[in-house]
């Protein structure tokens, strides 16, 4: 497998038995695998003779680029519900600084942060775009698939003049096969050909342009033939070959003509 380049964040898809969530506008995604190791020392010089590995665990988190209200559902285990009986306070301050608050009943969506409610287990898929470092072209997608990820239930809501982001952290638990996570690299379908362009100029002997064409062809080698132009004939070769590739997406071909006296 060739080396690949990743220079984007990961988008996140989450689902439970009843709900789906998608966070496409993320700013960060972190995946961590931790193992505790204890060195066993013995003998003269107190050398390391063995290492015991324990506490193999995985966790991951995402940071949203926008404020997604659905994060509240993920972190509380509760759901937003429509209500026509939401009580709010309309607050006004007069010129003397006196504060007046008037209760008002409004309609909207509301969620309860209950003391005895906790996050639910989620299936989480993190997806990123990978590039071919030799061409800097899109190669495919990389997927991190956690069949069982439990949100930590934490919220740290900091509101300021800057963009509001939210962190959502998860701890992975093992699935039925004893796996925390699966990582899949999926190339884009090779059946979709990549194309380049061939610009063809038709000129007379004084370099004046008689016409031009632009044709699009799949990557590979192609034969380009001079077209017939009334009142002119081709001087020199009437065809040439062009090879289009990722490093040569656009090629230019010129054919020269002279007036046909016949």
N, C-alpha and C positions, 0 to 999 in steps of 0.2 A: 504494500500500500504506500502510495506516495505521500510526502509531507504536504500538509494543507495549511492554509492561512485563515485565521478567524479574527476579524477586527470590528465586529458588531456585538451588541448585547443580544440577549435571548428573549424571545417572546414566550409567554406562559399560558398554558391551557390547563384548567383544573376542572375536575368533575367529582361529584358524589353520586349516590344512587338516584338523586332527584334533581340535581342542579348542575349547570355548566357555567364556567367563568373563563373569560379570555382577557388577558392583559397584553395588548400588542405594543403599547407605548411604554416600554420600560427603559430605565437608564442604566441599570446594573443587574447582573445576575451572578451569584456566587455559589459554587458547589465545593463542598469540603468533605474529605474522607480522613478520619483520624484513627490512629492506632496507638495504644499505649504499649511501650516496650520496657521490660525490666531486664537489666543485664545481670547475669549470674556470674559472679567472680569467685575464683578459687585458685588454689595452688600458690607457689612461690611467685611473688610479684603481683599477686591479686589480679591475675589475668581474666579477661572475659572469656568464659568457656561456653556460654550459651546465652540465648536471648529468648525470653518468654514474651510473646505478643498477646495482648488482651485488649478488651474494650474497643473492638473494631466497630466503628459507627460512621454514619454519613448524615450530613445536614446541608441544607441549601436555603438560599433566600433570594428574593427579587426586590427591586426598588422600582416603583411605578413612576413614570414621568408626569402623570396627571393624577388628580385625586379621584380614585375610583371608589364610589360609595359601597360597592359590593365587597370591598375589603372588610367592612364591618361585619358582614354576614360570615365571611370566612373565619374571622378571628373570634367571633362570639358564638357561632353555632346557631344563631337566631336568624330570622328573615325579616326584610322590610315588608310592611303590609300597608295597604291603603287605609286611610282613616279620614273621617269627616269631623273628628272631635279632638283635634290637636289644640291644646291651650298654650298660647304664647302671650308675651307681654309687649305691647306697643309702648315704647319709651320716648318721651319728648323732654326737651330742656328749654325753658323759656329764657328771655334775655337776662333775667335776674339770677339764673342758675338753678331755678327750682325744677326738680325732676318729677315728672308725672308718668305713672305706669298704668296702662289700661289693659285688662285681660281681653283677649280676642280669641274666638274659636275659628280655626282655619282647617282647610283640607290639604292633605299631602300624604307622603309616605313616611312611616315611622318605624323604628326598630328599638327594641328593649335590650339594654345591657343588663342581663339578669345575673345575679350573684351565683346562681347554681347552674349556669349554662357554660359549656366548654366547646372548643372547636371539634369538628368532625374530621374523620379520616378522608383524605382526598387522593385521587389518582392525579398525578401531575406530569405534564409533558413540557419540557423546555426545548425550544427549537431555535436554532441559529443558522446563519448563512455562512458557508465556507467557500473559499476562493482558491484557485490554482495560483501558487506563488510565482510560477514561471510566466504566466500570462496576465495575472491579476484579473482574470475573468471568473464569474460565478461558476462554481464546480458542482455544488449540491447543498444539501442540508445536513446538519448534525442534530441528533435528538438525544436528550437525556430523559429517560422514562422511569419515573418513580411510581410503582403501582400502589404504594402505601406511604403517604407523607402526611404527617400531622402538624398543622400550624401551631405555633407556640402560644397563640392567644394574646400576644402583646400588642399594644398600640402606643405609639409615641407621636402625638399629633402636635406639631409645631407649626403655627400659622404666622407668616411674616409676609413682607412685600415681595419676597422671592417666590419662585415657583414652588408649589406645594407637592412634595413627594411623600410616598408611604412605603415603609419596609414591611415585608411579609416573610417571616422565617419559618422553616419547616424542619422537622426531624424525620428522617426516613426510618421505616420499620420494615422488616423482612417480609417478602411475599411468600406464597406457598412453595416456591422453589428455593427459598433461603437467600434470595437476592435483595439487595437494597435498591439497585439501579441497573438499568441497561443503557448502553451508549450505542447508537446506530449512526453510521455515516451512509447517506443515501445520495449517490450522484444523480444529477438531472438526467432524464432520458436521453440516451445517445441517438435515439431515432429522430430527435428534433435537430435538423442540420443547422450549423452556423454558416452565415453567409457574409460575403464581402461584396464590394462594388468595383466595377471596371468602368473607367471613364475613357471614352474613345473620341479623339479629336481627328477631324478630317481637314487637312490644310493644303493650300496650294504651295507652289515653289517659293513664294515670297512670305510664307508663314501666316498668310491670312487664313482665318478659320472659315471653312466652307460649311461646317456643321459639326455637331457632336452628339453622342449618345451616352447614356448611363445605363448599364445593365447590372443586374444582381445575380450572383451565382453562389452556390455552396462552396465551402472551403475545398480546395483541390486545384488541379491543373485544367485549364480550359483553353481551347483554341478560339482566337478572335480573328474574324475575317473582315477585310475592308468592304464596305457596301458600295454599290454602284451609285455614282452621282452623274446625272445627265450633263453632257458636255465636257466631262473630265474622265481621265483614266489614271489608274494607279501607277506611280513610278516606284520601282523597287519591289520589295516583298508585299504581297497582298494578304498575308496572314502572319500571326505570331501566337505564341503560347504565354499564358499568364497563370501564375500560381497564387491563389488566395489562401491566407492562413491567419492565425491570431496575430502574428507579427507583421502581416501584410494584408490588412483588411481592405485597403483601397489601392488600386493600381491604375496607372495612366498609360494609354497606348496612343500612338500617333501614326497616321497614315498620310503620305504625301501624294498629291495629285498634280497633274498638268493638264492643260486644255487639250481636248481631243480634236485634232484637225481633220480627222477622217469623216 
